[in-house]
């Protein structure tokens, strides 16, 4: 079997080797700084079956709302994404009443949004390019993390207050079509 192509990210915080398949099918390997290349290559070889299966699945079912953003796109869509996020946060927070400290728009590579325990919400500028119902789902998802900083049943119950169809929306975001649960 020929060696697999991958991008290596050496991380001082990593404790274990980690594989991640990006939306475009490329492989990202995260490794602790002092792991020898030979160990990394063996790890990839040992997981070649898993990698091939995931790449095959991705080819059959590409993620429709996944793309690599550019700095130019960030500049172009940042203000509209900020307006959207702030307007929808005000709308949905009438139900929740959480304390939002700040809202940021970024060119996040692998996440639609994030939430800090200090009350800071960040969103990818790409929410401005999504259908409104999916942007709302992402905004509600991150807003609800202010009440529950995990994905427990309590968290999903919070999401369901304003998005009872959250399962279908989550599926549509990942696979491009609504899904009946």
MARPAVO-734194 format. One record per residue: residue number from 0; z, y, x of N, C-alpha, C, O, CB in turn. Coordinates in steps of 0.02 Angstrom, whole numbers, plus 32768, in hexadecimal, padded with zeros to 4 digits. Each point is the difference from the previous one (the first is absolute). Last residue first. Glycine has a CB too. Example, Ala and Ser with C-alpha at 12.3 -4.5 7.8 and 13.67 -1.06 7.14 Angstrom:
<1,<8162,7F90,8282>,<8003,803B,802A>,<8025,8037,7FD9>,<8008,8037,8019>,<7F8C,7FA9,8022>>
<0,<8068,7F02,7FD4>,<8000,803B,7FD3>,<8000,803C,802D>,<8021,7FFF,8034>,<801D,7FC6,7F6D>>
END
This chain:
<180,<824E,8264,78E8>,<8037,7FD8,801A>,<8020,7FD9,7FC8>,<8030,7FDB,800B>,<7FE5,8079,8050>>
<179,<7EEF,8022,7FE5>,<8031,7FF1,7FCB>,<8036,7FD3,801C>,<7FF2,7FCC,801C>,<7FB6,8040,7F8A>>
<178,<7FB7,80B0,80D6>,<8013,7FBA,7FFE>,<8032,7FF7,7FC8>,<8031,8026,7FFB>,<7FBA,7FCA,8082>>
<177,<7F47,80C9,7FE9>,<803F,7FF4,7FDC>,<800D,7FB5,7FFB>,<7FD1,7FD8,7FFF>,<8022,8093,7FC0>>
<176,<7F84,7FEC,8111>,<7FF6,7FF6,7FB9>,<8043,7FF4,7FDE>,<802E,7FE5,801E>,<7F5E,7FEC,7FF7>>
<175,<8059,8059,80DA>,<7FC9,8025,7FE2>,<7FF4,7FF4,7FB7>,<7FD3,801F,7FE3>,<7FFD,7FDD,8089>>
<174,<80DD,7FBA,8045>,<7FC6,7FD5,7FF7>,<7FC6,8020,7FD9>,<7FCB,7FE1,7FF9>,<8083,7FC1,800C>>
<173,<808B,80CB,8039>,<7FF2,7FD2,8036>,<7FBE,7FDB,7FFA>,<7FDF,7FF1,8032>,<809A,8001,7FD9>>
<172,<7FD2,80A7,7F4C>,<8000,8025,8040>,<7FEC,7FD2,8039>,<7FDC,8015,802D>,<807D,8038,7FA7>>
<171,<7FC8,7F53,7F57>,<7FC2,8027,8004>,<7FFB,8027,8041>,<7FCA,8004,801D>,<8037,8006,7F67>>
<170,<80C8,7F81,8050>,<7FC8,7FD1,800C>,<7FBE,8026,8007>,<7FD8,7FF1,802D>,<8065,7FB5,7F92>>
<169,<807E,80D7,8004>,<8009,7FE8,8045>,<7FC6,7FD1,8012>,<7FE3,8005,8036>,<809B,8006,7FC0>>
<168,<7F8E,803C,7F2D>,<7FEB,8037,802C>,<8005,7FEC,8049>,<7FD4,8010,8028>,<8053,8042,7F81>>
<167,<8027,7F18,7FB2>,<7FB7,8005,7FFD>,<7FE7,8036,8030>,<7FCD,7FF8,8020>,<8035,7FE1,7F68>>
<166,<80E6,8011,8062>,<7FE4,7FC3,8020>,<7FB4,8003,8002>,<7FE0,7FF0,8032>,<8083,7FCE,7FA7>>
<165,<801B,80EE,7FB4>,<7FFE,8006,804A>,<7FE2,7FC3,8022>,<7FE0,8007,8034>,<8083,8043,7FC5>>
<164,<7FC4,800D,7F16>,<7FC8,7FD6,8016>,<7FFA,7FFF,804C>,<7FC9,7FF6,801B>,<7FFB,8024,7F7A>>
<163,<80DE,806E,7FFA>,<800E,7FBB,7FEB>,<7FCA,7FCF,8017>,<800D,7FC4,8004>,<8030,806A,7F99>>
<162,<8017,80C6,80AB>,<7FC3,7FD8,800C>,<800D,7FB8,7FEB>,<8006,7FD4,802B>,<7FD8,8077,8037>>
<161,<80CB,805A,7F8C>,<7FC6,802B,7FF3>,<7FBE,7FDB,8009>,<7FCC,8018,7FEB>,<8078,8049,803A>>
<160,<808A,7F27,7FEE>,<8012,8035,7FD1>,<7FC5,802C,7FEE>,<7FF6,8012,7FC6>,<807E,7FEE,8068>>
<159,<7F88,7F52,807D>,<7FEA,7FEE,7FBC>,<8012,8034,7FCC>,<7FE2,8002,7FCA>,<802A,7F87,8057>>
<158,<8040,8088,80C2>,<7FB8,800D,7FFC>,<7FE8,7FF5,7FB9>,<7FD8,8027,7FE6>,<8019,7FB5,8092>>
<157,<80EE,7FEB,7FB4>,<7FF6,8049,8002>,<7FB6,8011,7FF8>,<7FEE,802C,7FD9>,<8077,7FE0,8071>>
<156,<7FD1,7F14,7FC9>,<8015,8018,7FBF>,<7FF9,804C,7FFC>,<7FED,801B,7FCC>,<8063,7F84,8029>>
<155,<7F8A,7FF6,80D9>,<7FC7,7FF7,7FD2>,<8011,8015,7FB9>,<7FD4,8016,7FDB>,<8004,7F8C,806D>>
<154,<80D7,8068,8059>,<7FC9,802D,8013>,<7FC7,7FFB,7FCD>,<7FE9,8032,7FE6>,<8037,7FC4,8094>>
<153,<8090,7F72,7F72>,<8014,8043,7FE9>,<7FCA,8033,8010>,<7FF3,802D,7FD7>,<8086,7FB4,8039>>
<152,<7F6D,7F44,8040>,<7FF4,8003,7FB7>,<8012,8045,7FE5>,<7FDE,801A,7FD3>,<8038,7F69,8023>>
<151,<7FB1,8086,8109>,<8028,7FD3,7FD7>,<7FEB,8005,7FB7>,<7FD5,8028,7FEE>,<808C,7FE4,8063>>
<150,<7F56,8059,8092>,<7FD4,7FE8,7FCB>,<8025,7FCB,7FD6>,<7FE4,7FCB,7FF0>,<7FB5,804C,8057>>
<149,<80C6,80CC,804A>,<7FEB,7FBB,800A>,<7FD0,7FED,7FC8>,<7FEB,802B,7FD9>,<8083,7FB7,8060>>
<148,<802A,80E4,7FD5>,<7FDA,7FFE,803F>,<7FEB,7FB9,8012>,<8004,7FEC,803A>,<803B,8079,7FED>>
<147,<8001,8030,7EF2>,<800A,7FBD,801E>,<7FD3,7FFC,803D>,<7FC3,8001,7FFA>,<8059,7FC9,7F96>>
<146,<7FF0,8104,8003>,<8036,7FDF,7FDB>,<8012,7FBD,801C>,<803A,7FEB,7FFD>,<7FA1,8051,7F9F>>
<145,<7F74,8042,80BD>,<8039,802D,8006>,<803C,7FE4,7FDB>,<8039,8011,800F>,<7F7A,8051,7FFC>>
<144,<7F7A,7F36,7FEA>,<8025,7FED,803C>,<803A,8030,800C>,<802F,7FEF,8025>,<7F69,7FDF,800C>>
<143,<7FCA,8059,7F23>,<8034,7FD1,7FED>,<8027,7FE6,803C>,<8038,7FE7,7FF9>,<7F83,7FF8,7FA5>>
<142,<7F89,80AF,8081>,<8036,8025,7FE0>,<803A,7FD2,7FEF>,<803A,8012,8009>,<7F72,803F,7FC8>>
<141,<7F8D,7F50,8082>,<8027,8021,8034>,<803A,8028,7FE3>,<8036,8001,801D>,<7F63,8006,8029>>
<140,<7FD8,7F8E,7F1F>,<801C,7FCE,802D>,<802C,8021,8036>,<803A,7FEC,800A>,<7F62,7FCA,7FE2>>
<139,<7FE3,80D3,7F85>,<803C,7FE5,7FDE>,<8023,7FCD,802E>,<803E,8000,8004>,<7F8C,8012,7F8B>>
<138,<7F6A,8042,80BF>,<8031,8036,7FFE>,<8041,7FE8,7FDF>,<8037,800E,801A>,<7F6C,8047,7FE0>>
<137,<7FA5,7F19,8008>,<801A,8009,8044>,<8037,8035,8001>,<8034,7FF7,8020>,<7F5C,7FE9,800F>>
<136,<7FFE,7FFD,7F05>,<8028,7FC5,8012>,<8020,8009,8045>,<803B,7FF2,8009>,<7F79,7FC5,7FB1>>
<135,<7FB3,80ED,7FFD>,<8041,8004,7FDD>,<802D,7FC5,8012>,<803C,8009,800A>,<7F8C,8035,7F98>>
<134,<7F5C,7FBF,80AE>,<8027,8033,8024>,<8045,8007,7FDF>,<8032,8005,8023>,<7F63,8038,7FFD>>
<133,<7FD6,7F39,7F72>,<8018,7FE0,803E>,<8028,8031,802B>,<8031,7FED,801F>,<7F6D,7FC5,7FDE>>
<132,<7FFB,809C,7F3B>,<8035,7FD0,7FEE>,<801B,7FDB,803E>,<803B,7FED,8000>,<7F8F,8005,7F8F>>
<131,<7F7C,80AC,8087>,<8042,801E,7FF2>,<8037,7FCE,7FF0>,<8039,800A,8015>,<7F89,8057,7FC2>>
<130,<7F74,7F5E,80CE>,<8003,800E,7FB8>,<8047,8018,7FF0>,<8030,7FE9,801E>,<7F77,7FBF,7FC8>>
<129,<801B,8088,8113>,<8009,7FC7,7FD3>,<7FF8,8013,7FB7>,<8005,803B,7FEF>,<8048,7F94,8065>>
<128,<7FB3,80C4,8070>,<7FBF,7FE0,7FF6>,<8004,7FC4,7FD2>,<7FCD,7FE1,7FF0>,<8013,8045,8082>>
<127,<80DE,805E,7FD8>,<7FD4,802F,7FDD>,<7FBC,7FE1,7FF1>,<7FDA,801B,7FD7>,<8061,8043,8062>>
<126,<8068,7F30,8049>,<8011,7FFE,7FB9>,<7FD4,802E,7FD7>,<7FF5,7FF5,7FC5>,<8081,7FEF,805A>>
<125,<7F83,800D,80D3>,<7FD0,7FD8,7FDA>,<8013,7FF8,7FB6>,<7FD7,7FEA,7FD8>,<8010,7FD9,8091>>
<124,<809B,80A5,804B>,<7FD3,802F,7FDF>,<7FD0,7FDA,7FD1>,<7FE2,801E,7FD3>,<8026,8030,8090>>
<123,<80E9,7F4C,7FCE>,<7FBF,8004,8021>,<7FD6,8033,7FDA>,<8004,8004,7FC3>,<8003,7F83,8066>>
<122,<8104,8091,7FD5>,<7FC8,7FDD,7FE0>,<7FC3,8006,802C>,<7FF8,8031,8026>,<8038,7FE5,7F68>>
<121,<80F6,8009,806C>,<7FC0,800B,8021>,<7FCA,7FD6,7FDE>,<800D,7FC8,7FEB>,<802D,8051,8083>>
<120,<80D5,804F,7F6C>,<7FC9,7FD6,7FE9>,<7FC1,8013,8026>,<7FF0,803B,8006>,<8045,7FB8,7F87>>
<119,<80E9,8028,808C>,<7FBD,8017,8013>,<7FCC,7FCE,7FEA>,<8003,7FC5,8012>,<802E,8079,8050>>
<118,<80C9,7FB6,7F90>,<7FDD,801E,7FC7>,<7FBC,801C,8011>,<7FE4,8027,7FD9>,<8089,7FF4,7FFB>>
<117,<8039,7F62,80B3>,<8013,8047,7FFC>,<7FDB,8024,7FC8>,<800C,803B,7FF4>,<800B,7FC3,8087>>
<116,<7FBF,7F1F,7FC3>,<803F,8003,7FDC>,<8019,8048,7FFA>,<802B,800E,7FD7>,<7FF1,7F7F,8052>>
<115,<7EDC,8042,7FE6>,<803A,7FFB,802C>,<803F,8005,7FD5>,<7FFF,801B,7FC9>,<7FC1,8018,8098>>
<114,<7F34,7F79,7F75>,<8039,8025,7FE7>,<8039,7FF8,8031>,<800E,7FC8,8016>,<7FCE,8029,7F71>>
<113,<7EFE,7FF1,8058>,<803F,7FEB,801C>,<8037,802E,7FE6>,<7FF3,8037,7FE8>,<7FD4,7F9C,8080>>
<112,<7F1E,7FD5,7F6E>,<8036,8030,7FFD>,<803D,7FE4,8023>,<8003,7FC5,8013>,<7FD1,8069,7F82>>
<111,<7F58,7F68,806D>,<7FED,8034,7FD1>,<8036,8036,7FFE>,<7FF2,803A,7FF1>,<7FCD,7F73,7FCC>>
<110,<8003,7FB0,811B>,<802A,800A,7FC6>,<7FE5,8037,7FD3>,<7FE1,802F,8018>,<8082,7FAA,8029>>
<109,<7F46,7FE3,809B>,<800C,7FC1,7FDE>,<802B,8006,7FC1>,<8011,7FCE,7FE1>,<7FE5,7FFC,808D>>
<108,<7FBC,80F2,8020>,<7FCE,7FCC,800B>,<800B,7FC4,7FD3>,<7FCF,7FE2,7FE9>,<8027,8045,808C>>
<107,<803E,80EA,7F6B>,<8022,7FC2,800D>,<7FCD,7FC7,8002>,<7FD5,7FFB,7FD4>,<8094,8030,7FF5>>
<106,<7F9C,80DD,803E>,<7FC9,7FD0,8006>,<801F,7FBE,8013>,<7FF8,7FE8,8039>,<7FB2,8072,7FE8>>
<105,<80D7,806B,7F4B>,<7FEE,7FE9,8042>,<7FC1,7FD4,7FFD>,<7FE8,7FEF,7FCB>,<8091,8016,8058>>
<104,<803F,80B2,7F52>,<7FC0,7FDD,7FFB>,<7FEA,7FEE,8046>,<7FFE,802B,802C>,<7FE1,8012,7F68>>
<103,<811D,8001,7FE7>,<7FCF,8008,8037>,<7FC2,7FD8,7FF2>,<8002,7FCD,7FDD>,<805B,8046,8073>>
<102,<8097,805D,7F3C>,<7FC4,7FD7,7FF4>,<7FD0,800E,8039>,<7FF2,803A,8010>,<801E,7FC7,7F71>>
<101,<8111,8017,804C>,<7FBF,801B,8016>,<7FC9,7FCD,7FF1>,<800C,7FC5,7FF6>,<802D,807E,8065>>
<100,<80A6,7FAC,7F47>,<800C,8034,8032>,<7FBE,801F,8017>,<7FFB,803D,8004>,<806C,7F86,8021>>
<99,<7FF2,7FC2,7EF2>,<7FC9,7FFD,8030>,<8009,803A,8030>,<7FFE,803A,7FEC>,<7FB3,7F90,7FC0>>
<98,<80EE,7FAA,7F9B>,<7FFC,803B,802B>,<7FC9,7FF5,8034>,<8008,7FD7,802E>,<8074,8043,7FC1>>
<97,<7F92,7F7C,7F0C>,<8012,7FF5,8046>,<7FF8,8041,8028>,<7FDA,802C,7FED>,<8003,7F5C,800A>>
<96,<7FFB,8037,7F12>,<8030,8031,8017>,<8018,7FF6,8048>,<8039,8011,8010>,<7FEA,7FF9,7F7B>>
<95,<7F42,7F7E,7FC1>,<802E,7FE3,8031>,<8036,8031,8018>,<803A,7FEC,8006>,<7F69,7FCB,801E>>
<94,<7FAE,8084,7F3B>,<8020,7FC2,7FE8>,<8038,7FEA,802F>,<8035,7FEC,7FEA>,<7F5E,7FF2,7FE0>>
<93,<7FE8,80D9,806F>,<8023,8014,7FC2>,<8025,7FC4,7FE3>,<8034,8008,7FDF>,<7F76,8052,800A>>
<92,<7FC2,7F93,80D1>,<8047,8009,8010>,<8028,801D,7FC5>,<803D,8002,8003>,<7FA2,800E,8074>>
<91,<7F31,7FD0,7F82>,<8025,7FC1,7FFC>,<804A,8008,800D>,<8029,7FDB,7FE5>,<7F70,7FEA,803E>>
<90,<7FD9,80FE,7FEB>,<7FF7,7FDF,7FBF>,<802C,7FC2,7FFA>,<8026,7FFA,7FD1>,<7F64,8030,802C>>
<89,<806D,8046,80D2>,<8025,8028,7FCF>,<7FFD,7FDE,7FBC>,<8032,7FFA,7FDD>,<7FB4,8070,8062>>
<88,<7F9A,7F35,8068>,<8047,7FF6,800D>,<802B,8027,7FCE>,<8031,7FE6,7FE6>,<7FB6,8007,8094>>
<87,<7F30,8033,7F83>,<8013,7FC0,7FE1>,<8049,7FEF,800D>,<8021,7FE1,7FD6>,<7F68,7FF8,8037>>
<86,<801D,80EC,8055>,<7FFB,8005,7FB7>,<8018,7FC0,7FDF>,<8026,8003,7FCF>,<7F79,804B,803E>>
<85,<8055,7FB6,80E1>,<8036,802B,7FE6>,<7FFF,8004,7FB3>,<8034,7FFC,7FE0>,<7FC6,8047,808A>>
<84,<7F59,7F41,8002>,<8041,7FE2,800B>,<8038,802A,7FE2>,<802B,7FE6,7FDC>,<7FAA,7FE5,808C>>
<83,<7F4F,808E,7F94>,<8006,7FC5,7FD4>,<8046,7FE3,8006>,<8021,7FF4,7FCE>,<7F64,7FF5,803E>>
<82,<8045,80C5,8087>,<8006,8019,7FBB>,<800C,7FC6,7FD0>,<802C,8003,7FD5>,<7F89,805E,8046>>
<81,<801E,7F65,80C3>,<8042,801F,7FFA>,<800B,801A,7FB9>,<8036,7FF6,7FE3>,<7FC6,802A,8097>>
<80,<7F31,7F8A,7FBD>,<8031,7FCA,7FFD>,<8046,801C,7FF7>,<8028,7FE4,7FDB>,<7F8E,7FD4,806E>>
<79,<7F9C,80E0,7FD9>,<7FFB,7FE3,7FBD>,<8030,7FC6,7FF8>,<801C,7FF6,7FCA>,<7F6B,802D,8030>>
<78,<806D,8043,80DB>,<801D,802E,7FCE>,<7FFB,7FE4,7FB9>,<802E,8009,7FD9>,<7FB3,8057,8072>>
<77,<7FC2,7F20,806C>,<8049,8008,8004>,<801C,802D,7FC9>,<8032,7FEF,7FE0>,<7FC5,8000,809C>>
<76,<7F1B,7FCC,7FBE>,<8021,7FEA,7FC3>,<804C,800C,7FFF>,<8020,7FF1,7FCE>,<7F88,7FBB,8028>>
<75,<7FC1,8094,80C5>,<7FDA,800D,7FC3>,<8029,7FF2,7FC1>,<7FFC,8026,7FCF>,<7F9C,7FBF,806F>>
<74,<80BD,7FE7,809C>,<7FFD,8049,7FF6>,<7FDF,8011,7FBE>,<8016,802E,7FDD>,<7FE4,7FE2,809E>>
<73,<8009,7F0E,7FC1>,<8044,8017,7FF4>,<7FFF,804B,7FF2>,<801F,8017,7FD0>,<8010,7F8E,807B>>
<72,<7F09,7FFA,7FFA>,<8010,7FF0,7FBA>,<8046,8018,7FEE>,<800B,801B,7FCA>,<7FA9,7F82,803B>>
<71,<800A,8078,80DA>,<7FD9,802E,7FD6>,<800E,7FF4,7FB6>,<8006,8030,7FDA>,<7FA1,7FD4,807F>>
<70,<80B6,7F69,8046>,<8023,8040,8000>,<7FDC,8033,7FD5>,<801F,8029,7FDE>,<800C,7FBF,8095>>
<69,<7FB2,7F1A,7F4A>,<7FF5,8029,803B>,<8028,8040,7FFB>,<8019,8012,7FCB>,<7F73,7FBE,8042>>
<68,<808E,7F23,7F8A>,<7FF4,8047,7FF6>,<7FF7,8025,8042>,<8017,7FEA,8035>,<802C,800F,7F63>>
<67,<7F93,7F02,8004>,<801E,8025,8037>,<7FEF,8049,7FF7>,<7FC5,8012,7FFA>,<8034,7F8B,8055>>
<66,<8026,7FAE,7EE5>,<7FCF,8019,8030>,<8025,8028,8035>,<8037,8019,7FF5>,<7F6E,7FEB,7FB3>>
<65,<8079,7F6E,7F5D>,<8018,7FFF,8045>,<7FC9,801A,802E>,<7FC9,7FE3,8002>,<8084,7FBD,7FE6>>
<64,<7FB9,8023,7F24>,<801C,8042,800D>,<801C,8006,8047>,<802F,8025,800C>,<7FEB,7FE6,7F7A>>
<63,<7F80,7F28,8024>,<7FD3,8037,7FED>,<801A,8045,8013>,<7FD8,802E,800B>,<8002,7F8B,7F99>>
<62,<803C,7F4A,80C9>,<802C,8031,7FE0>,<7FD9,8040,7FF2>,<7FE9,8021,802E>,<807D,7FAE,800D>>
<61,<7F2D,7F32,7FCF>,<8011,803C,8027>,<802D,802F,7FD9>,<7FFD,8004,7FC3>,<7F97,7FF2,807A>>
<60,<802B,7F06,7FB6>,<8022,8031,7FD4>,<8012,803E,8028>,<803B,800A,8010>,<7FF2,7F99,7FA8>>
<59,<7F59,7FAD,80B1>,<7FF2,7FEF,7FB9>,<801C,8034,7FD1>,<7FE2,800E,7FCC>,<8020,7F79,8052>>
<58,<8029,8090,80C8>,<7FB8,8005,7FF6>,<7FEE,7FF2,7FB7>,<7FD4,8021,7FE4>,<8019,7FBD,8093>>
<57,<80F2,8003,7FCA>,<7FF0,8047,7FFF>,<7FB5,800B,7FF6>,<7FED,8030,7FDE>,<8075,7FE6,806D>>
<56,<7FEC,7F0F,7FD3>,<8017,8019,7FBF>,<7FEE,804A,7FF9>,<7FEB,8016,7FCA>,<8074,7F96,8035>>
<55,<7F78,7FF1,80D1>,<7FD2,7FE5,7FCE>,<8012,801A,7FBA>,<7FD4,8013,7FDA>,<801C,7F86,806C>>
<54,<80A1,809B,806A>,<7FC1,8025,8008>,<7FCD,7FE9,7FCC>,<7FDB,8029,7FE4>,<803C,7FE6,8097>>
<53,<80B4,7F7B,7F8F>,<800B,8044,7FE6>,<7FC0,802A,8005>,<7FF0,8026,7FD2>,<8089,7FD3,804E>>
<52,<7F84,7F2F,803E>,<8008,7FFB,7FB7>,<8007,8045,7FE0>,<7FE2,800F,7FCD>,<8054,7F80,8041>>
<51,<7FC5,8062,80DF>,<7FBE,7FF1,7FE3>,<8004,7FFD,7FB3>,<7FD3,801A,7FDE>,<800E,7FA6,808A>>
<50,<80EA,805A,800D>,<7FD7,803B,8008>,<7FBC,7FF6,7FDF>,<7FE8,802B,7FDB>,<8052,7FF1,8091>>
<49,<8059,7F2C,7F9F>,<8018,8032,7FD1>,<7FD4,803E,8002>,<7FEE,801B,7FCB>,<8087,7FBA,8043>>
<48,<7F5D,7F87,8091>,<7FF1,7FE7,7FBD>,<8014,8032,7FCA>,<7FDA,800E,7FD2>,<8035,7F7E,8057>>
<47,<802B,809D,80BB>,<7FB8,800B,7FF3>,<7FEC,7FE9,7FBA>,<7FD7,8020,7FDF>,<8013,7FD1,809A>>
<46,<80EF,8013,800E>,<7FFA,8019,7FBC>,<7FB7,800B,7FEB>,<7FF2,8022,7FCE>,<807E,8014,8040>>
<45,<7FCD,7F7C,80CD>,<8028,7FD6,7FD3>,<7FFA,8015,7FB7>,<800B,7FD7,7FD3>,<8044,8016,808B>>
<44,<7F49,8097,804A>,<7FDF,7FBF,7FFB>,<8025,7FD2,7FCF>,<7FE0,7FDE,7FD7>,<7FF6,802F,809F>>
<43,<808D,80C1,7FBF>,<7FC5,800B,7FD7>,<7FDB,7FBD,7FF5>,<7FEB,7FF1,7FC9>,<800B,8086,8063>>
<42,<80C0,7F85,8065>,<8018,800F,7FBD>,<7FC5,8008,7FD0>,<8000,7FE5,7FC9>,<8067,8052,8067>>
<41,<7F6C,7FB4,80B5>,<8014,7FBF,7FE3>,<8017,800A,7FB8>,<7FF1,7FD6,7FD5>,<8030,8000,809E>>
<40,<7FAB,80ED,8007>,<7FC4,7FD9,7FF2>,<8010,7FBC,7FE1>,<7FDD,7FE9,7FD3>,<7FEB,8051,808C>>
<39,<80ED,804B,7FE9>,<7FDF,801F,7FC6>,<7FC1,7FD8,7FED>,<7FF6,7FF0,7FC6>,<8035,8082,805D>>
<38,<8045,7F50,80A0>,<8029,7FEF,7FC6>,<7FE0,801C,7FC0>,<7FFE,7FDE,7FCD>,<806B,8021,807B>>
<37,<7F34,803C,8084>,<7FF7,7FB9,7FF5>,<8027,7FE8,7FC2>,<7FE6,7FD7,7FDA>,<800A,801A,80A2>>
<36,<802C,80EC,7FD6>,<7FC2,7FF8,7FDA>,<7FF3,7FB7,7FF1>,<7FE5,7FF0,7FCB>,<7FEC,8077,806B>>
<35,<812E,7FEC,7FED>,<7FC3,7FF6,8027>,<7FC3,7FF3,7FD3>,<8006,7FE5,7FC9>,<8040,7FED,8095>>
<34,<8098,80C6,7F67>,<7FE4,7FBD,7FF3>,<7FBF,7FF8,8027>,<7FD4,802B,7FFB>,<8061,7FD3,7F91>>
<33,<8065,80CA,8064>,<7FFF,7FD4,803B>,<7FE5,7FBA,7FF3>,<800B,7FD3,8029>,<8055,806E,7FFF>>
<32,<7FB3,8075,7F2C>,<7FE0,801A,803D>,<7FF9,7FCD,8038>,<7FCE,8001,8024>,<805E,806D,7FBD>>
<31,<7FD5,7F43,7F1D>,<8030,8023,802B>,<7FDF,8011,8042>,<7FD2,7FDD,8016>,<808F,7FE6,7FB3>>
<30,<7EFC,8027,7F67>,<8028,7FD7,802E>,<8034,802A,8023>,<7FF6,803C,800C>,<7FA9,7F77,8005>>
<29,<7F90,8039,7F20>,<8037,8029,8019>,<802D,7FD3,8029>,<8013,7FCA,7FEA>,<7FE8,8087,7FB3>>
<28,<7EF9,7FAC,8006>,<8039,7FD9,801A>,<8033,8032,801B>,<7FF1,8028,802B>,<7FC4,7F73,7FF1>>
<27,<7F68,8061,7F34>,<802F,8028,8027>,<803A,7FD3,8014>,<801F,7FE1,7FD5>,<7FBF,808B,7FEF>>
<26,<7F12,7F74,7FDD>,<8042,7FE6,800C>,<8028,802F,802D>,<7FE8,8017,8034>,<7FEC,7F74,7FC0>>
<25,<7F55,8092,7F4D>,<8013,7FFE,8046>,<804A,7FEC,8007>,<8028,800A,7FD3>,<7F80,804E,8048>>
<24,<7FE0,7FCD,7F12>,<7FFD,7FBD,801B>,<8013,7FFB,804A>,<8006,7FC9,801A>,<7FA3,8021,7F93>>
<23,<805F,80D8,7FB7>,<7FBB,7FF4,8017>,<7FF7,7FBB,801F>,<7FCA,7FEF,8018>,<802A,808C,7FFB>>
<22,<80E2,7FD4,7FA0>,<7FD3,7FFC,7FC6>,<7FB8,7FF2,8014>,<7FDA,7FE2,7FDA>,<8071,806C,7FEB>>
<21,<8074,7F59,80E1>,<7FF0,8041,7FE1>,<7FCE,7FF6,7FC8>,<7FE1,7FCB,7FFA>,<8035,8070,8073>>
<20,<80A8,7F1D,7FFE>,<7FB9,8005,7FF3>,<7FF4,8042,7FDC>,<801C,800C,7FCB>,<7FD6,7F76,802F>>
<19,<80D6,8022,80B3>,<7FF0,8024,7FC3>,<7FB4,8004,7FFA>,<7FDE,8015,802F>,<808E,802E,7FD5>>
<18,<8072,7F3E,808F>,<7FB9,8005,7FF1>,<7FF8,8027,7FC0>,<8025,7FF8,7FD0>,<7FC2,7F9B,806B>>
<17,<80E3,8054,8092>,<7FEE,8007,7FBA>,<7FB5,8008,7FF9>,<7FE0,8024,8027>,<808F,8011,7FC1>>
<16,<8074,7F85,80CA>,<7FB8,8009,7FF8>,<7FF0,8002,7FB5>,<801E,7FDC,7FD9>,<7FCA,7FE9,8095>>
<15,<810B,808C,7FE1>,<7FD8,7FC3,7FF8>,<7FB6,8012,8000>,<7FEE,803A,7FF5>,<8070,7F8D,7FCA>>
<14,<8047,80DF,8058>,<8029,7FC9,801A>,<7FD9,7FBE,8000>,<8011,7FD1,8023>,<8056,8069,7FB4>>
<13,<7F65,80E6,802E>,<7FEF,7FBD,7FE7>,<802D,7FCC,8021>,<800D,8003,803C>,<7F7C,8021,7FB0>>
<12,<8073,80C9,804D>,<802E,7FEC,7FCB>,<7FF4,7FBA,7FE6>,<802C,7FE3,7FE0>,<7FDB,8093,8001>>
<11,<7F71,7FF9,80C6>,<8043,7FF7,801D>,<8033,7FE9,7FCB>,<8035,7FE5,8011>,<7FB0,8074,8044>>
<10,<7F0D,7F73,7FAE>,<8033,802A,7FE1>,<8044,7FF4,8020>,<8016,7FC7,8007>,<7FAA,8038,7F8E>>
<9,<7F1F,7FDE,807B>,<803F,7FF0,8021>,<8035,8030,7FE7>,<7FF8,803D,8004>,<7FCC,7F97,8062>>
<8,<7F49,7FCF,7F3A>,<802E,8039,7FFE>,<8042,7FE9,801F>,<8023,7FD7,7FE4>,<7FA6,805A,7FB3>>
<7,<7F21,7F7C,805B>,<8045,7FF3,8014>,<8028,8041,7FFE>,<7FEC,8033,801C>,<7FEF,7F6C,802C>>
<6,<7F3D,7FEE,7F3F>,<801C,803D,801D>,<8049,7FF2,800E>,<8024,7FE6,7FD5>,<7F8A,8066,7FED>>
<5,<7F7C,7EFC,8032>,<803A,801F,7FE0>,<8011,8042,8024>,<7FEA,800C,8038>,<8041,7F83,7FA5>>
<4,<7F22,7F82,800F>,<8006,8046,8013>,<803C,801D,7FDB>,<800C,7FF1,7FC6>,<7F76,801A,804E>>
<3,<8062,7EED,8033>,<7FF9,8031,7FCA>,<8008,8046,801C>,<8029,800D,802C>,<8003,7F9F,7F80>>
<2,<7F74,7F6E,80D7>,<803A,802B,7FF5>,<7FF2,8034,7FC9>,<7FC8,8019,7FFA>,<805A,7FD7,807E>>
<1,<7F62,7F21,7F7C>,<7FFE,803D,802A>,<803D,802C,7FF2>,<801C,7FFE,7FC9>,<7F66,7FFE,8037>>
<0,<8073,7EF3,7FEE>,<8000,803B,7FD6>,<8000,803E,802D>,<802A,8006,802C>,<8014,7FBC,7F77>>
END
